[in-house]
Amino acid sequence: MTFSKLLKASALAATVALAGCAGTTTPPNPDIVEVAQSAGSFDTLVAAVSAADLVDTLKSDGPFTVFAPTDEAFAALPAGTVETLLKPENKDQLTAILTYHVLPGKVMAADVAGKRLSPTTVNGKALKVDGRNGVKVGNATVVSADIAASNGVIHVIDKVLLP
């Protein structure tokens, strides 16, 4: 199966799993997964979250702060990286990468403005956050901040963070 077919199949499976039933649109109080699913620019992230069995976690009460790489950010990884990570035998590595993008609690852009922080991610590793000139997270830039979800907040980033 080619990468694009694998990605489409994974995204379709994630869409069905995330929607709960066919024909469902984004609910009135969407959670982090539903917001990402409905945005249209996080198909790779949604497929990865599904492959890592993190859907239920990111649909739970939280709150969570998610630094969400766009499809373009995933596409910028070296050729074959995403395909390799989506394989079942690489689930632990994929989970480690995805949980490095998540902070426990709800952290808004205003909370980091003018500060340098090193919060601990859900995977247990510290993540450098620099809010002194815009917001940088590791080597990524927050390109859209404070996207509300019922169980936290999403900040869109332009690169995939690697622990």
Buried (B, 14 or more C-beta within 10 A) or exposed (E): EEEEEBBBEBBEBBBEBBBEEEEEEEEEEBBBBBBBBBBEBBBBBBBBBBBBEBBEBBBBEBBBBBBBBBBEBBEEBEEEBBBBBBEEEBBEBBBBBBBBBBBBEBBEBEBBEEEEBEBEBBBEEEBEBBBEEEBBBBEBBBEBBBBEBBBBBBBBBBBBBEB
